[in-house]
Amino acid sequence: MTFREIEVKYRVAEPDRLERALRTRGISFSAPMRQDDQAYAAVGWTYGQSKAGRAFARLRTENGRHTFCVKKPLDNELACQEHETEVGCREQMHAAILAMGFYPTVRIVKTRRIGHFGDMLLCLDEVDGLGAFFEIETLVGGNRSGAEIQRELDRFARSLDTELVRSTETYDSLLRAASPVGV
């Protein structure tokens, strides 16, 4: 069965308040992990075009471990078919990604802490150049719409009674928009 990753994302004004609200539900976060991501787009795609149905790649390094991921947005940017695997050499994988017809777009560096609640993965991120974000992710099979699942995830986020501003864009798009020269 093929799974899809469905997520919702929020800017967080007060990360400490969010953590307290989650602790009241028995949720705690892991120790911080530094993630260094290089995002890639297929040659021919540019920012401003729809991401739906297009494949995008990511090369991540975390604690000396490298992973390669391909995401294909389906319903929207945050509802994707996703495939991920560990790779041995970041430089060789970078060269392979270029050879496959992708080009590097934005570098995303963040400190991430994760927690779990039911089938949800909760991520509290401090993204260099953007600030604090809260992501809620889940993996789903079947034919339920990503938008329907996102509404359920959003209801959970809203139940936390803390100030969250929803974002429907990925970190690469947000960083590019925040850059004075459009990275």
C-alpha positions as CSV (number, residue, x, y, z in Angstrom):
1,M,0.0,0.0,0.0
2,T,1.2,3.5,-0.8
3,F,1.0,6.0,2.0
4,R,0.7,9.7,1.9
5,E,2.1,12.2,4.3
6,I,-0.5,14.8,5.3
7,E,0.5,17.7,7.4
8,V,-0.6,21.1,8.8
9,K,1.9,23.8,9.7
10,Y,1.6,26.9,12.0
11,R,3.8,29.8,13.0
12,V,4.1,29.8,16.7
13,A,4.4,33.1,18.7
14,E,5.0,31.4,22.0
15,P,6.7,28.0,21.8
16,D,6.8,27.6,25.6
17,R,3.1,28.1,25.9
18,L,2.5,25.5,23.2
19,E,4.8,23.1,25.0
20,R,2.9,23.6,28.2
21,A,-0.5,23.0,26.4
22,L,0.9,19.7,25.0
23,R,2.3,18.6,28.3
24,T,-1.2,18.8,29.8
25,R,-2.1,16.1,27.3
26,G,0.9,14.0,28.3
27,I,3.0,15.0,25.2
28,S,6.6,15.8,25.5
29,F,9.2,16.6,22.9
30,S,12.5,14.8,22.1
31,A,15.9,16.5,22.5
32,P,16.7,19.0,19.8
33,M,18.0,17.7,16.4
34,R,19.7,19.9,13.9
35,Q,18.5,19.2,10.3
36,D,20.2,20.6,7.2
37,D,18.0,20.2,4.2
38,Q,18.7,21.0,0.5
39,A,15.4,21.3,-1.5
40,Y,15.3,20.5,-5.2
41,A,12.8,21.1,-8.0
42,A,12.5,19.5,-11.4
43,V,14.1,21.5,-14.2
44,G,11.3,23.5,-15.8
45,W,9.4,24.3,-12.5
46,T,9.8,27.7,-10.9
47,Y,8.4,29.3,-7.8
48,G,4.9,30.8,-8.5
49,Q,3.9,27.6,-10.4
50,S,1.6,25.0,-8.9
51,K,3.4,22.2,-7.0
52,A,0.5,19.8,-7.4
53,G,1.4,16.6,-9.3
54,R,5.1,17.6,-9.5
55,A,8.0,15.7,-7.9
56,F,10.3,17.5,-5.5
57,A,13.4,16.2,-3.8
58,R,15.1,16.8,-0.5
59,L,18.5,15.8,0.8
60,R,18.7,15.9,4.6
61,T,21.6,15.5,7.0
62,E,20.8,14.9,10.7
63,N,23.3,13.7,13.2
64,G,25.7,12.6,10.4
65,R,22.9,10.5,8.7
66,H,21.8,11.4,5.2
67,T,18.3,10.8,3.8
68,F,17.0,11.3,0.3
69,C,13.3,12.0,-0.1
70,V,11.0,12.6,-3.0
71,K,7.6,14.3,-2.4
72,K,4.8,14.7,-4.9
73,P,2.1,17.1,-3.7
74,L,-1.4,15.7,-4.5
75,D,-4.3,17.7,-2.9
76,N,-2.0,20.6,-1.9
77,E,1.6,21.4,-1.0
78,L,1.2,19.7,2.4
79,A,-0.6,16.5,1.3
80,C,2.1,14.4,-0.5
81,Q,3.0,11.0,-1.7
82,E,6.4,10.5,-0.2
83,H,9.3,8.1,-0.6
84,E,12.4,8.3,1.6
85,T,15.6,6.3,2.1
86,E,18.9,6.6,3.8
87,V,22.0,7.3,1.6
88,G,25.6,6.9,2.3
89,C,27.2,10.0,0.8
90,R,25.5,13.4,0.6
91,E,27.8,14.7,-2.1
92,Q,27.2,11.7,-4.4
93,M,23.5,11.8,-3.8
94,H,23.5,15.6,-4.6
95,A,25.3,14.8,-7.9
96,A,22.7,12.0,-8.6
97,I,19.8,14.3,-8.0
98,L,21.2,16.9,-10.4
99,A,21.7,14.1,-13.0
100,M,18.0,13.1,-12.5
101,G,17.0,16.5,-13.8
102,F,16.5,18.4,-10.5
103,Y,18.1,21.7,-9.5
104,P,18.8,23.0,-6.0
105,T,16.3,25.6,-4.8
106,V,16.6,26.5,-1.1
107,R,18.6,25.4,1.9
108,I,16.5,24.8,5.0
109,V,18.3,24.6,8.3
110,K,16.3,24.0,11.4
111,T,16.3,22.6,15.0
112,R,13.5,20.1,15.4
113,R,12.0,18.4,18.4
114,I,9.4,15.7,18.0
115,G,6.6,14.3,20.0
116,H,3.8,11.7,19.3
117,F,0.1,11.7,19.9
118,G,-1.9,8.8,18.6
119,D,-1.0,8.5,14.9
120,M,0.3,12.1,14.7
121,L,3.9,13.2,14.6
122,L,4.3,16.6,16.3
123,C,7.3,18.7,15.3
124,L,8.3,21.9,17.0
125,D,10.8,23.6,14.7
126,E,13.0,26.6,14.9
127,V,13.8,27.4,11.3
128,D,16.8,29.6,10.6
129,G,15.6,32.8,9.0
130,L,11.9,32.1,9.8
131,G,11.3,31.5,13.5
132,A,9.2,28.9,15.4
133,F,6.8,26.5,13.7
134,F,4.6,23.7,14.8
135,E,3.9,20.8,12.3
136,I,1.4,18.0,12.8
137,E,1.9,15.1,10.4
138,T,0.2,11.8,9.8
139,L,0.7,8.9,7.3
140,V,-2.5,7.7,5.6
141,G,-3.5,5.1,3.1
142,G,-6.7,4.8,1.2
143,N,-8.7,7.5,-0.7
144,R,-9.6,10.0,2.0
145,S,-8.9,13.5,0.8
146,G,-5.8,15.3,2.2
147,A,-7.9,18.4,2.8
148,E,-10.3,16.3,5.0
149,I,-7.5,14.9,7.1
150,Q,-5.9,18.4,7.3
151,R,-9.2,19.7,8.8
152,E,-9.0,17.0,11.5
153,L,-5.4,17.8,12.3
154,D,-6.3,21.5,12.4
155,R,-9.1,20.8,14.9
156,F,-6.5,19.2,17.2
157,A,-4.1,22.1,16.8
158,R,-7.0,24.6,17.6
159,S,-7.9,22.6,20.7
160,L,-4.5,23.5,22.2
161,D,-5.7,27.0,23.1
162,T,-2.5,28.7,22.1
163,E,-1.8,31.3,19.4
164,L,-1.1,29.5,16.1
165,V,-1.1,31.1,12.6
166,R,-1.7,28.5,9.9
167,S,0.6,28.4,6.9
168,T,-0.3,26.4,3.8
169,E,3.2,26.7,2.3
170,T,6.3,24.5,2.7
171,Y,9.5,25.8,4.4
172,D,11.3,26.3,1.0
173,S,8.5,28.5,-0.3
174,L,8.4,30.5,3.0
175,L,12.2,31.0,3.0
176,R,12.2,32.0,-0.6
177,A,9.4,34.6,0.1
178,A,11.3,35.9,3.1
179,S,14.6,36.3,1.3
180,P,15.3,39.9,0.1
181,V,16.6,38.5,-3.2
182,G,14.3,35.5,-3.6
183,V,17.0,32.9,-2.9
